[in-house]
Amino acid sequence: MGSVGTMTGTWKPLTWTRVKAAYAPPPHHHHHQPHTLHSPCSQQLKQQRDKLKQYQKRITLQLEKERNLAKQLLKDGKKEKALLLLKKKRYQDQLLDKTENQISNLERMCQDIEFAQIEMKVVEGLKVGNDCLKSLHEAMSIEDVERIMDETQEGIEYQREIDEMLSGSLTQEDEDAVLAELEAITQGELDLPEVPDESLPFVPEAADEEPEPGQERERPRKKQERGMLAV
């Protein structure tokens, strides 16, 4: 009983402030401690950065490949397919920018503000970053863009996959930008050097005599054949 009385006597003056102080870590371990590179937050950020860099390399090559394919589709008269491919390219560009910005924001938050004050913001931010990376992964999972050239059922199915991925993702501004890029590619093809028109019709002696029907078509062909034999 004496021990109980002693416990009662010692317990009576103890306040919650003293209890919390007794169990709290030293001030320099808890208060005003900036977020360190070894914290879980920074480790997750590093993982996101590493993944992003991997996607950056792949997407850079992928976007150039898709633009070249769009050019080929335009040459083949398949404008709708070229437009779909450019929409996919625009979508991937935006995903990459969004993810880069998100990770930059999180880095600044972890460096400049105490983690205790922004823990929930960081957790939310990491979720956004993960969502971006997930979207990038989904976009790259159908990166075999040559399939869009295929007229078979597989090619049609690939176009449907792209349509589903892009559904609701592009704004009117994005659509306008895609059309502008398509126009730029088209104009680039139109601006290619052409054979001068004046070199095509060369039949000066035709004015001196009237050839019989059929000979008019024969003469240029024979000249061309003689030129080929001379070569």
Secondary structure, 3 states (H helix, E strand, C coil): CHHHHHHHHHHCCCCHHHHHHHHCCCHHHHCCCECCCCCHHHHHHHHHHHHHHHHHHHHHHHHHHHHHHHHHHHHCCCHHHHHHHHHHHHHHHHHHHHHHHHHHHHHHHHHHCEHHHHHHHHHHHHHHHHHHHHHHHHHHCCCCHHHHHCCCHHHHHHHHHHHHHHCCCCCHHHHHHHHHHHHHHHHHHHCCCCCCHHHCCCCHHHHCCCCCCCHHHHHHHHHHHHHHHHC
